[in-house]
Amino acid sequence: MKHVVRVGIAVIIKRGNRILLGERLGAHGAHTWATPGGHLEFGESIEQCAKREVFEETGLVVSALQKLGFTNDIFVKDGKHYVTLFMLAECEEGEAQVLEPNKCVQWQWFAQNTLPEPLFLSLANFLAEQPDLVFSDVE
């Protein structure tokens, strides 16, 4: 089996002082909480990927995309390695829908002091490196 490093996009959607997280299903990260996101496709910009993945997973249309940073995530148990690019986005209206029920149980908005456990590895890594960045006003 050939080992490859994949590029993942994670979209932190802010609404007020809360962020949107979904409870994952499936073998990779099952029953952890993560932002919307997915794989960067060949020829796609990071912004296009972020908007596409959010819409496919939640039905939400995001705006004001900003690059936040990245993590290097090795999922030892799953034999996967990702570089995850984090984007910050806004979404002022609409509620997230579970549009991929085979991948996500539910979507909920969380404040910084009420984040659920366990967090998906890439999000946990990002918050460990920059714990206040997600909830501050980034410009």
N, C-alpha and C positions, 0 to 999 in steps of 0.2 A: 504494500500500500504506500503510495506516494504521500509524503507530508507536505502540506501547503499552508501558507499563512494567508488568511482571508482578511479583507477590509470590511469592517462593520461600521454602520452609521447609527448613532444613538441620538435621539432628539428629545431634549429636555424642554417640555412645553410648560411655560409658566402662565398662570392665571392668578393675578394678585400675588399673594405670598405662598402659593401652592404649586406643586408640579403633578403631572399626570403619570401614574404608574399602572402597569398591568401585571396580573398574575399569570406567569407563563405556564404553558402546557407542552407536552412533548418530551423527548429524551434529553434535549440540550437545555439545561437550566430549568427543568420542570419544578413548579411550585416555588419559584423565586419571583421577585418583583423587579420589573424593568421598565424602562422608557420604551416608547414606540421606536422602531428602527429595523434595520435589516442589512442585507448585503449590497455593497456598491456594485452596480452592473457596469460592464465594459462600455466605455464611451460616455458614461453618465457623470454629470457634475455632482459634487457633494450636496449642493443645495437641491438639485433635482431629485436625488435619491431621498433626501430627508422629507421633502414634500410628498413624494410618491408613497414612501413607506407609511407615513402618518395617515395619509388618506386611505390607503389600502387596509390598514389595520383598524382605524377608528372612525373614518368618515369625516374627520376634521380637516379644515383647510388652515394651514399655518402661515404666518408672515413674520417679518422682522427677524430673519434668520441671521445668527451670528456664530462664528466659530469659537469654541471654548477651549479645546485641547484634545488630547488623545490618551489612550491607555494601551498597554501591551499585555494582552490577556491570554494566559495559557490554561486551558481547561484540561487538566491532567487526566481526570477520570474519563472524559469524553474523547481524548486524543485530538483536541482542536486547539488552534492557535489563531488569535485575531488581533489585529490592530484596530481599535475602535475609535472612530472620530466622533467627538461630541459636538453637537450643535444646540444652540439655545433658540427657541422659537416662541412666538406669542400666538394665542388663539383666544380671542375675546368672546366668542359666542359658539353655541352648540355644545352638545354633550357627546362624549366618546361612546361609540357603539362597538360591540364585540363583532367585528366583521370577519374574523378568522377564528371561529370557535375551536378549531383543532390546534390552535397555537396560544390562545389566551382565554382565561376563565372570565375575567372582569377587568374593568378600568375604574380607577378611583383617583381623586385629587387628595394630595397629602401635603401638610405643612412640614417644615424642616424637623420640628420636634416630635412628629408623629409618623415618621417613615416606617413602613412595615418591614418585617424580617421574614425570611432572609432576602437580601438584595441579590440581584444577578451579579455575577463576578465583575463584569466591566463597570457597572455602576458603583459597586462597592469600592473598586480600585480607584475610580475617578474621585469619589467623595473622600476617600482616605488621603488622596494627594491634594485636593483643593476643597476642603469641607465647606467653606463659606461662599465659594464662587457661584454656585447654583442659585442660592437664595438672595444674593446681592444684586444690585442694579449694575449689570454689565453694559458697557458702552463700546 
